[in-house]
Amino acid sequence: MSAMDLTLERPQLESNELLLTNARIATENEVFTGTLKVRNGLISTLERGNTSITGARDCQGAYLIPGLVELHTDNLEKHFSPRPGVIWPSHPAVLTHDAHIVSSGITTVFDALSVGDVVDDSNRLAHLRTLIDALAETRKAGMLRADHLLHLRCEVSFGETLKLFEDLVDHPLLQLVSVMDHTPGQRQFVREDKYRQYYQGKHGLSDSEMDTFTRKRKESALLHSDRNRKAIVAICQARGIPLASHDDATLDHVMESAEFGMRIAEFPTTLEAAKASHDQGLRVLMGAPNIVRGGSHSGNIAAADLAAAGVLDILSSDYYPASMLDAAFRLAAMEDNNYDLARAIATVTATPARSANLHDRGLIEPGKRADLVLVEPRGQLPVIHNVWRSGERVY
């Protein structure tokens, strides 16, 4: 057989396959140079070393990681209401949000929409159903590049929260519920000066208006928080919807969350609460902006301190999608924790996916969805080259 015949018989890719080689592949436990094949939207093979198969994409040593799984972002609300008093058309807002999400390496996003608020007659309440409908309609029409699911953030101190929640709990996109209480003097805002600084600036209140605002919020919490929290938890338990606590600050908060069967502890505000949550089996979620900025904007515990204590499980972009990948690489580069790159990447991929009952993604291994990100660190900044969702390139 001639050399030309051998060349002609070299294995080639089929039309439904994608082959990526010479990539530094991040699995849940290690990073190695290898080759990955995708077939029909799933990872079919994963091997160490490179290949010369015709049609293989040479990744030139860039990192190949799972698509990021974002459990808590209010980015959609910001695109819908980009400025005070401005409401953007809902469907374009969803599409712009989706583009922002995918370009940040996020292939699965739980759009966190507020049920209830700390202010009466807010845009969030008036347009909640409009946003959910736009999300469902664009998703059904195949217009979205990321996989969008629904996370309802329930403000338990608000009087109408339970009724609003009951009207939405059977929505097919709902996959996660968190219970929040932003009453001044506790949880996120133990320091009332930080509460005043945040809300007075946000709503443009005078000192006397802020005093009235604070008093009303405390009164509302006494009337509604405990009742709403217990009712919402019971509804979710009956339906098997994963639950997350929010801003737990004390051991009592944590024990209540554990007794409620919550899986995720969102943004614990103290080291004590974070350690206790971790010990109770709740996955501790912190904001990626906290890592990037070097601390909490509310004056609470820094995410880096939780990493140093070994109790940081999940990173969420919260209000800034691009922070998620940036924070994972920064976490791995820190010298005062035990997070190597594989463990750091798991905080934005495998662990959030598992915590939300999404067992088909978040990992690079055969049989999982081929949600992938090709990223190259340039200095301290991870630069995304490509993103694939179910083997289809979306960025």
C-alpha beads as a LAMMPS data file, in Angstrom:
LAMMPS data file: protein, C-alpha beads

395 atoms
394 bonds

1 atom types
1 bond types

-500.0 500.0 xlo xhi
-500.0 500.0 ylo yhi
-500.0 500.0 zlo zhi

Masses

1 110.0

Atoms # bond

1 1 1 0.000 0.000 0.000
2 1 1 1.386 3.400 -0.965
3 1 1 1.966 6.343 1.355
4 1 1 -0.835 8.157 -0.493
5 1 1 -3.220 5.290 0.296
6 1 1 -2.302 5.469 3.981
7 1 1 -2.998 9.210 3.984
8 1 1 -6.381 8.671 2.399
9 1 1 -7.286 6.080 5.049
10 1 1 -6.388 8.368 8.005
11 1 1 -9.436 8.588 10.328
12 1 1 -11.608 11.608 9.744
13 1 1 -14.415 13.227 11.697
14 1 1 -18.057 12.720 10.905
15 1 1 -20.343 15.711 10.455
16 1 1 -21.869 15.314 13.934
17 1 1 -18.485 15.220 15.699
18 1 1 -16.181 17.814 17.201
19 1 1 -12.599 16.979 18.133
20 1 1 -10.506 19.277 20.330
21 1 1 -6.860 18.456 20.959
22 1 1 -3.760 19.947 22.593
23 1 1 -5.946 21.452 25.310
24 1 1 -5.287 21.683 29.017
25 1 1 -8.464 19.935 30.127
26 1 1 -9.907 20.689 33.554
27 1 1 -11.751 17.756 35.088
28 1 1 -13.179 17.903 38.592
29 1 1 -9.955 16.613 40.143
30 1 1 -7.067 17.468 37.821
31 1 1 -5.846 19.359 34.767
32 1 1 -3.987 17.531 31.982
33 1 1 -3.118 17.969 28.311
34 1 1 -5.485 15.896 26.273
35 1 1 -8.019 15.353 23.510
36 1 1 -11.803 15.451 23.731
37 1 1 -14.340 14.244 21.201
38 1 1 -17.958 15.379 21.048
39 1 1 -20.614 13.342 19.273
40 1 1 -24.290 14.282 19.025
41 1 1 -23.946 16.960 21.669
42 1 1 -22.321 14.748 24.301
43 1 1 -18.716 14.139 25.279
44 1 1 -17.950 10.750 23.740
45 1 1 -14.253 10.251 24.500
46 1 1 -11.623 11.886 26.692
47 1 1 -7.975 10.911 26.357
48 1 1 -4.581 12.104 27.533
49 1 1 -2.210 13.363 24.868
50 1 1 -2.808 14.792 21.419
51 1 1 -4.127 13.440 18.143
52 1 1 -3.359 14.054 14.482
53 1 1 -6.788 13.012 13.193
54 1 1 -7.873 15.132 10.254
55 1 1 -10.280 17.835 11.324
56 1 1 -9.147 18.039 14.948
57 1 1 -8.984 21.570 16.351
58 1 1 -5.584 22.400 17.842
59 1 1 -6.349 24.347 21.037
60 1 1 -2.685 25.385 21.310
61 1 1 -2.484 24.716 25.027
62 1 1 -5.494 26.792 26.043
63 1 1 -7.657 25.563 28.912
64 1 1 -10.788 23.574 28.091
65 1 1 -13.235 23.751 30.994
66 1 1 -16.916 22.877 31.461
67 1 1 -19.463 25.549 30.640
68 1 1 -20.106 27.642 33.721
69 1 1 -23.257 27.020 35.762
70 1 1 -24.632 30.238 37.284
71 1 1 -27.153 29.797 40.095
72 1 1 -27.879 33.403 41.072
73 1 1 -27.746 36.459 38.849
74 1 1 -30.017 39.499 38.636
75 1 1 -28.452 40.483 35.312
76 1 1 -31.758 40.010 33.443
77 1 1 -33.527 42.536 35.668
78 1 1 -30.784 45.065 34.942
79 1 1 -31.213 44.709 31.188
80 1 1 -34.980 45.055 31.564
81 1 1 -34.698 48.172 33.718
82 1 1 -31.307 49.698 32.786
83 1 1 -32.031 53.017 34.529
84 1 1 -34.539 54.255 37.115
85 1 1 -37.890 54.733 35.385
86 1 1 -36.719 53.053 32.144
87 1 1 -38.368 49.786 31.067
88 1 1 -36.841 48.074 28.034
89 1 1 -38.925 45.818 25.754
90 1 1 -38.838 42.413 27.425
91 1 1 -37.806 40.148 24.549
92 1 1 -34.808 42.269 23.426
93 1 1 -33.823 42.551 27.087
94 1 1 -33.744 38.763 27.375
95 1 1 -31.684 38.390 24.183
96 1 1 -29.147 41.006 25.286
97 1 1 -28.869 39.358 28.683
98 1 1 -28.354 35.974 26.990
99 1 1 -25.521 37.365 24.858
100 1 1 -23.879 38.824 27.957
101 1 1 -24.171 35.493 29.751
102 1 1 -22.724 33.358 26.938
103 1 1 -19.846 35.745 26.281
104 1 1 -18.917 35.272 29.961
105 1 1 -18.594 31.491 29.495
106 1 1 -21.904 30.682 31.215
107 1 1 -23.843 27.929 29.439
108 1 1 -26.448 27.300 32.150
109 1 1 -27.958 30.252 33.982
110 1 1 -30.566 30.434 36.710
111 1 1 -32.142 33.827 36.145
112 1 1 -32.846 35.072 39.653
113 1 1 -36.044 37.117 39.663
114 1 1 -37.368 38.786 42.782
115 1 1 -40.686 37.735 44.265
116 1 1 -41.475 40.592 46.618
117 1 1 -39.280 43.590 47.284
118 1 1 -38.193 45.933 50.041
119 1 1 -40.141 48.784 48.420
120 1 1 -43.821 48.964 47.509
121 1 1 -44.949 49.191 43.871
122 1 1 -41.480 48.456 42.489
123 1 1 -40.753 47.671 38.840
124 1 1 -39.749 44.189 39.933
125 1 1 -43.285 43.415 41.106
126 1 1 -45.110 45.153 38.276
127 1 1 -43.162 43.345 35.553
128 1 1 -42.302 39.993 37.110
129 1 1 -44.699 37.990 34.955
130 1 1 -43.675 39.940 31.840
131 1 1 -40.046 38.930 32.304
132 1 1 -40.866 35.283 33.000
133 1 1 -43.096 35.102 29.911
134 1 1 -40.409 36.688 27.724
135 1 1 -37.833 34.243 29.042
136 1 1 -40.091 31.240 28.362
137 1 1 -41.098 32.466 24.895
138 1 1 -37.572 33.167 23.657
139 1 1 -36.404 29.846 25.077
140 1 1 -39.200 27.921 23.363
141 1 1 -38.459 29.680 20.064
142 1 1 -34.813 28.553 20.215
143 1 1 -33.550 32.120 20.354
144 1 1 -31.307 31.675 23.408
145 1 1 -27.732 30.443 23.318
146 1 1 -27.411 29.567 27.007
147 1 1 -29.741 27.213 28.852
148 1 1 -31.956 29.495 30.951
149 1 1 -33.753 28.264 34.064
150 1 1 -35.667 30.143 36.741
151 1 1 -34.584 30.987 40.275
152 1 1 -37.208 32.763 42.372
153 1 1 -35.726 34.970 45.097
154 1 1 -38.457 35.312 47.699
155 1 1 -38.325 38.387 49.955
156 1 1 -40.101 36.945 52.986
157 1 1 -40.488 40.292 54.764
158 1 1 -42.813 41.541 52.020
159 1 1 -46.533 41.090 52.612
160 1 1 -47.556 39.838 49.148
161 1 1 -44.636 37.452 48.605
162 1 1 -46.474 34.221 49.410
163 1 1 -49.364 34.939 47.049
164 1 1 -46.992 35.921 44.239
165 1 1 -44.955 32.773 44.817
166 1 1 -47.988 30.473 44.830
167 1 1 -48.963 31.859 41.411
168 1 1 -45.530 30.992 39.974
169 1 1 -44.394 27.843 41.749
170 1 1 -45.606 25.437 39.055
171 1 1 -43.845 27.232 36.199
172 1 1 -41.905 24.610 34.182
173 1 1 -38.664 26.624 34.224
174 1 1 -38.557 26.903 38.019
175 1 1 -35.607 24.892 39.343
176 1 1 -34.398 26.819 42.407
177 1 1 -35.929 28.926 45.190
178 1 1 -34.152 31.074 47.773
179 1 1 -35.658 32.778 50.804
180 1 1 -34.322 36.238 51.614
181 1 1 -34.907 38.768 54.372
182 1 1 -33.362 42.190 53.878
183 1 1 -34.704 43.677 57.104
184 1 1 -32.278 46.252 58.578
185 1 1 -30.252 45.137 61.577
186 1 1 -29.812 41.470 60.638
187 1 1 -28.376 39.074 58.037
188 1 1 -26.858 41.069 55.148
189 1 1 -27.380 44.350 56.942
190 1 1 -26.375 43.728 60.537
191 1 1 -24.833 47.199 60.343
192 1 1 -27.672 49.654 59.868
193 1 1 -25.254 52.306 58.629
194 1 1 -24.495 50.049 55.656
195 1 1 -28.244 49.554 55.148
196 1 1 -28.828 53.300 55.137
197 1 1 -25.896 53.902 52.818
198 1 1 -27.134 51.301 50.307
199 1 1 -30.864 52.060 50.192
200 1 1 -30.668 55.809 50.751
201 1 1 -28.339 56.074 47.796
202 1 1 -30.312 53.631 45.676
203 1 1 -33.678 55.349 46.152
204 1 1 -32.554 58.953 46.724
205 1 1 -34.177 59.276 50.162
206 1 1 -33.752 62.155 52.592
207 1 1 -32.718 61.372 56.165
208 1 1 -36.307 61.590 57.430
209 1 1 -37.590 59.497 54.514
210 1 1 -34.917 56.917 55.247
211 1 1 -35.974 56.782 58.914
212 1 1 -39.558 56.087 57.837
213 1 1 -38.386 53.516 55.264
214 1 1 -36.350 51.637 57.904
215 1 1 -39.202 51.635 60.435
216 1 1 -41.679 50.261 57.888
217 1 1 -39.299 47.494 56.842
218 1 1 -38.869 46.342 60.432
219 1 1 -42.632 46.385 61.014
220 1 1 -43.270 44.412 57.845
221 1 1 -40.690 41.796 58.842
222 1 1 -42.386 41.224 62.204
223 1 1 -45.687 40.642 60.434
224 1 1 -44.601 38.498 57.508
225 1 1 -41.075 37.026 57.570
226 1 1 -41.537 33.926 59.711
227 1 1 -44.888 32.971 58.187
228 1 1 -43.760 33.448 54.595
229 1 1 -40.477 31.593 55.103
230 1 1 -42.155 28.511 56.568
231 1 1 -44.918 28.447 53.945
232 1 1 -42.560 28.788 50.969
233 1 1 -40.237 26.105 52.321
234 1 1 -43.154 23.698 52.802
235 1 1 -44.362 24.250 49.236
236 1 1 -40.875 23.599 47.820
237 1 1 -40.354 20.517 49.952
238 1 1 -43.627 19.056 48.691
239 1 1 -42.547 19.595 45.067
240 1 1 -38.889 18.626 45.451
241 1 1 -37.630 22.073 44.396
242 1 1 -34.063 22.743 45.602
243 1 1 -33.898 25.448 48.282
244 1 1 -31.255 28.010 49.179
245 1 1 -30.879 30.119 52.295
246 1 1 -29.724 33.707 51.930
247 1 1 -27.440 35.824 54.103
248 1 1 -27.362 33.485 57.099
249 1 1 -25.341 35.175 59.843
250 1 1 -25.720 33.086 63.007
251 1 1 -25.726 29.463 64.110
252 1 1 -29.481 29.716 64.660
253 1 1 -29.954 30.831 61.050
254 1 1 -27.869 27.914 59.822
255 1 1 -29.631 25.307 61.944
256 1 1 -33.003 26.549 60.709
257 1 1 -31.781 26.296 57.105
258 1 1 -30.488 22.774 57.700
259 1 1 -33.777 21.716 59.311
260 1 1 -35.612 23.097 56.280
261 1 1 -33.542 20.781 54.063
262 1 1 -31.832 23.570 52.170
263 1 1 -28.968 22.545 49.884
264 1 1 -27.253 25.869 49.279
265 1 1 -26.205 28.639 51.647
266 1 1 -26.154 31.817 49.585
267 1 1 -23.854 34.582 50.774
268 1 1 -23.421 33.728 54.471
269 1 1 -22.291 36.936 56.126
270 1 1 -19.970 35.534 58.807
271 1 1 -17.227 32.919 58.989
272 1 1 -19.164 31.201 61.784
273 1 1 -22.257 30.800 59.579
274 1 1 -20.236 29.654 56.569
275 1 1 -18.374 26.984 58.549
276 1 1 -21.575 25.760 60.177
277 1 1 -23.360 25.629 56.808
278 1 1 -20.505 23.632 55.308
279 1 1 -20.545 21.233 58.274
280 1 1 -24.309 20.763 57.867
281 1 1 -23.890 19.770 54.225
282 1 1 -25.090 23.019 52.656
283 1 1 -22.967 24.181 49.744
284 1 1 -21.627 27.631 50.549
285 1 1 -22.170 30.091 47.683
286 1 1 -20.425 33.446 47.558
287 1 1 -20.266 36.236 45.021
288 1 1 -17.517 36.158 42.425
289 1 1 -17.340 39.981 42.567
290 1 1 -16.346 39.550 46.217
291 1 1 -13.234 37.668 45.029
292 1 1 -12.448 40.070 42.173
293 1 1 -12.937 43.222 44.274
294 1 1 -11.247 41.786 47.352
295 1 1 -14.215 41.997 49.716
296 1 1 -17.934 42.427 50.326
297 1 1 -19.655 45.664 49.324
298 1 1 -21.881 45.236 52.433
299 1 1 -18.972 44.983 54.866
300 1 1 -19.493 41.262 55.543
301 1 1 -17.073 38.321 55.389
302 1 1 -14.768 38.181 52.348
303 1 1 -15.095 35.186 50.056
304 1 1 -11.305 34.799 50.090
305 1 1 -11.457 34.255 53.862
306 1 1 -13.922 31.401 53.336
307 1 1 -11.603 29.918 50.724
308 1 1 -8.707 30.111 53.178
309 1 1 -10.890 28.197 55.648
310 1 1 -11.748 25.623 52.963
311 1 1 -15.509 26.245 53.092
312 1 1 -16.127 28.032 49.789
313 1 1 -18.056 25.670 47.496
314 1 1 -19.740 27.765 44.790
315 1 1 -19.074 31.102 43.126
316 1 1 -21.898 33.095 41.540
317 1 1 -21.545 36.165 39.350
318 1 1 -24.440 37.795 41.278
319 1 1 -24.584 41.173 39.503
320 1 1 -21.592 40.963 37.104
321 1 1 -21.480 37.909 34.771
322 1 1 -17.851 38.273 33.659
323 1 1 -16.691 38.053 37.267
324 1 1 -17.397 34.338 37.466
325 1 1 -14.557 32.992 35.317
326 1 1 -12.202 35.742 36.479
327 1 1 -12.830 34.842 40.115
328 1 1 -12.223 31.118 39.553
329 1 1 -8.762 31.776 38.098
330 1 1 -7.975 34.287 40.844
331 1 1 -9.062 31.755 43.467
332 1 1 -6.635 29.188 42.054
333 1 1 -3.790 31.727 42.053
334 1 1 -4.173 32.707 45.712
335 1 1 -1.436 31.393 47.992
336 1 1 -3.392 31.188 51.255
337 1 1 -5.867 28.461 50.275
338 1 1 -5.862 24.871 48.972
339 1 1 -7.797 25.548 45.768
340 1 1 -5.825 24.372 42.766
341 1 1 -7.258 25.153 39.318
342 1 1 -9.377 21.994 39.142
343 1 1 -10.997 22.703 42.505
344 1 1 -11.475 26.387 41.681
345 1 1 -13.135 25.595 38.344
346 1 1 -15.459 23.162 40.127
347 1 1 -16.872 26.074 42.150
348 1 1 -18.372 27.469 38.927
349 1 1 -19.179 24.183 37.166
350 1 1 -19.528 20.789 38.856
351 1 1 -20.629 21.877 42.334
352 1 1 -23.373 24.326 41.305
353 1 1 -24.687 21.839 38.737
354 1 1 -24.836 19.044 41.291
355 1 1 -26.423 21.284 43.921
356 1 1 -29.253 22.160 41.525
357 1 1 -29.900 18.535 40.478
358 1 1 -28.346 19.028 37.034
359 1 1 -26.371 15.811 36.787
360 1 1 -25.920 15.890 33.002
361 1 1 -23.470 18.826 32.941
362 1 1 -20.754 20.679 34.825
363 1 1 -18.095 18.013 34.249
364 1 1 -15.773 17.040 31.427
365 1 1 -16.263 13.311 31.247
366 1 1 -17.794 10.882 28.722
367 1 1 -21.572 10.928 28.656
368 1 1 -21.965 14.504 29.927
369 1 1 -23.337 17.374 27.866
370 1 1 -20.679 19.013 25.756
371 1 1 -21.000 22.430 27.391
372 1 1 -17.451 23.721 27.026
373 1 1 -15.366 26.877 27.275
374 1 1 -11.959 27.371 25.657
375 1 1 -10.085 29.990 27.653
376 1 1 -6.553 31.355 27.622
377 1 1 -5.112 33.279 30.571
378 1 1 -3.305 36.416 29.470
379 1 1 -1.505 37.782 32.456
380 1 1 -4.093 37.619 35.227
381 1 1 -7.058 37.872 32.856
382 1 1 -8.757 34.745 31.436
383 1 1 -9.748 35.449 27.818
384 1 1 -12.513 33.317 26.317
385 1 1 -11.922 32.072 22.767
386 1 1 -15.004 29.903 22.236
387 1 1 -18.064 28.552 24.020
388 1 1 -20.027 25.421 23.064
389 1 1 -23.423 24.343 24.353
390 1 1 -24.335 20.701 23.690
391 1 1 -21.517 20.622 21.145
392 1 1 -22.810 23.617 19.172
393 1 1 -20.606 26.681 19.111
394 1 1 -22.501 29.624 20.607
395 1 1 -19.614 32.077 20.991

Bonds

1 1 1 2
2 1 2 3
3 1 3 4
4 1 4 5
5 1 5 6
6 1 6 7
7 1 7 8
8 1 8 9
9 1 9 10
10 1 10 11
11 1 11 12
12 1 12 13
13 1 13 14
14 1 14 15
15 1 15 16
16 1 16 17
17 1 17 18
18 1 18 19
19 1 19 20
20 1 20 21
21 1 21 22
22 1 22 23
23 1 23 24
24 1 24 25
25 1 25 26
26 1 26 27
27 1 27 28
28 1 28 29
29 1 29 30
30 1 30 31
31 1 31 32
32 1 32 33
33 1 33 34
34 1 34 35
35 1 35 36
36 1 36 37
37 1 37 38
38 1 38 39
39 1 39 40
40 1 40 41
41 1 41 42
42 1 42 43
43 1 43 44
44 1 44 45
45 1 45 46
46 1 46 47
47 1 47 48
48 1 48 49
49 1 49 50
50 1 50 51
51 1 51 52
52 1 52 53
53 1 53 54
54 1 54 55
55 1 55 56
56 1 56 57
57 1 57 58
58 1 58 59
59 1 59 60
60 1 60 61
61 1 61 62
62 1 62 63
63 1 63 64
64 1 64 65
65 1 65 66
66 1 66 67
67 1 67 68
68 1 68 69
69 1 69 70
70 1 70 71
71 1 71 72
72 1 72 73
73 1 73 74
74 1 74 75
75 1 75 76
76 1 76 77
77 1 77 78
78 1 78 79
79 1 79 80
80 1 80 81
81 1 81 82
82 1 82 83
83 1 83 84
84 1 84 85
85 1 85 86
86 1 86 87
87 1 87 88
88 1 88 89
89 1 89 90
90 1 90 91
91 1 91 92
92 1 92 93
93 1 93 94
94 1 94 95
95 1 95 96
96 1 96 97
97 1 97 98
98 1 98 99
99 1 99 100
100 1 100 101
101 1 101 102
102 1 102 103
103 1 103 104
104 1 104 105
105 1 105 106
106 1 106 107
107 1 107 108
108 1 108 109
109 1 109 110
110 1 110 111
111 1 111 112
112 1 112 113
113 1 113 114
114 1 114 115
115 1 115 116
116 1 116 117
117 1 117 118
118 1 118 119
119 1 119 120
120 1 120 121
121 1 121 122
122 1 122 123
123 1 123 124
124 1 124 125
125 1 125 126
126 1 126 127
127 1 127 128
128 1 128 129
129 1 129 130
130 1 130 131
131 1 131 132
132 1 132 133
133 1 133 134
134 1 134 135
135 1 135 136
136 1 136 137
137 1 137 138
138 1 138 139
139 1 139 140
140 1 140 141
141 1 141 142
142 1 142 143
143 1 143 144
144 1 144 145
145 1 145 146
146 1 146 147
147 1 147 148
148 1 148 149
149 1 149 150
150 1 150 151
151 1 151 152
152 1 152 153
153 1 153 154
154 1 154 155
155 1 155 156
156 1 156 157
157 1 157 158
158 1 158 159
159 1 159 160
160 1 160 161
161 1 161 162
162 1 162 163
163 1 163 164
164 1 164 165
165 1 165 166
166 1 166 167
167 1 167 168
168 1 168 169
169 1 169 170
170 1 170 171
171 1 171 172
172 1 172 173
173 1 173 174
174 1 174 175
175 1 175 176
176 1 176 177
177 1 177 178
178 1 178 179
179 1 179 180
180 1 180 181
181 1 181 182
182 1 182 183
183 1 183 184
184 1 184 185
185 1 185 186
186 1 186 187
187 1 187 188
188 1 188 189
189 1 189 190
190 1 190 191
191 1 191 192
192 1 192 193
193 1 193 194
194 1 194 195
195 1 195 196
196 1 196 197
197 1 197 198
198 1 198 199
199 1 199 200
200 1 200 201
201 1 201 202
202 1 202 203
203 1 203 204
204 1 204 205
205 1 205 206
206 1 206 207
207 1 207 208
208 1 208 209
209 1 209 210
210 1 210 211
211 1 211 212
212 1 212 213
213 1 213 214
214 1 214 215
215 1 215 216
216 1 216 217
217 1 217 218
218 1 218 219
219 1 219 220
220 1 220 221
221 1 221 222
222 1 222 223
223 1 223 224
224 1 224 225
225 1 225 226
226 1 226 227
227 1 227 228
228 1 228 229
229 1 229 230
230 1 230 231
231 1 231 232
232 1 232 233
233 1 233 234
234 1 234 235
235 1 235 236
236 1 236 237
237 1 237 238
238 1 238 239
239 1 239 240
240 1 240 241
241 1 241 242
242 1 242 243
243 1 243 244
244 1 244 245
245 1 245 246
246 1 246 247
247 1 247 248
248 1 248 249
249 1 249 250
250 1 250 251
251 1 251 252
252 1 252 253
253 1 253 254
254 1 254 255
255 1 255 256
256 1 256 257
257 1 257 258
258 1 258 259
259 1 259 260
260 1 260 261
261 1 261 262
262 1 262 263
263 1 263 264
264 1 264 265
265 1 265 266
266 1 266 267
267 1 267 268
268 1 268 269
269 1 269 270
270 1 270 271
271 1 271 272
272 1 272 273
273 1 273 274
274 1 274 275
275 1 275 276
276 1 276 277
277 1 277 278
278 1 278 279
279 1 279 280
280 1 280 281
281 1 281 282
282 1 282 283
283 1 283 284
284 1 284 285
285 1 285 286
286 1 286 287
287 1 287 288
288 1 288 289
289 1 289 290
290 1 290 291
291 1 291 292
292 1 292 293
293 1 293 294
294 1 294 295
295 1 295 296
296 1 296 297
297 1 297 298
298 1 298 299
299 1 299 300
300 1 300 301
301 1 301 302
302 1 302 303
303 1 303 304
304 1 304 305
305 1 305 306
306 1 306 307
307 1 307 308
308 1 308 309
309 1 309 310
310 1 310 311
311 1 311 312
312 1 312 313
313 1 313 314
314 1 314 315
315 1 315 316
316 1 316 317
317 1 317 318
318 1 318 319
319 1 319 320
320 1 320 321
321 1 321 322
322 1 322 323
323 1 323 324
324 1 324 325
325 1 325 326
326 1 326 327
327 1 327 328
328 1 328 329
329 1 329 330
330 1 330 331
331 1 331 332
332 1 332 333
333 1 333 334
334 1 334 335
335 1 335 336
336 1 336 337
337 1 337 338
338 1 338 339
339 1 339 340
340 1 340 341
341 1 341 342
342 1 342 343
343 1 343 344
344 1 344 345
345 1 345 346
346 1 346 347
347 1 347 348
348 1 348 349
349 1 349 350
350 1 350 351
351 1 351 352
352 1 352 353
353 1 353 354
354 1 354 355
355 1 355 356
356 1 356 357
357 1 357 358
358 1 358 359
359 1 359 360
360 1 360 361
361 1 361 362
362 1 362 363
363 1 363 364
364 1 364 365
365 1 365 366
366 1 366 367
367 1 367 368
368 1 368 369
369 1 369 370
370 1 370 371
371 1 371 372
372 1 372 373
373 1 373 374
374 1 374 375
375 1 375 376
376 1 376 377
377 1 377 378
378 1 378 379
379 1 379 380
380 1 380 381
381 1 381 382
382 1 382 383
383 1 383 384
384 1 384 385
385 1 385 386
386 1 386 387
387 1 387 388
388 1 388 389
389 1 389 390
390 1 390 391
391 1 391 392
392 1 392 393
393 1 393 394
394 1 394 395
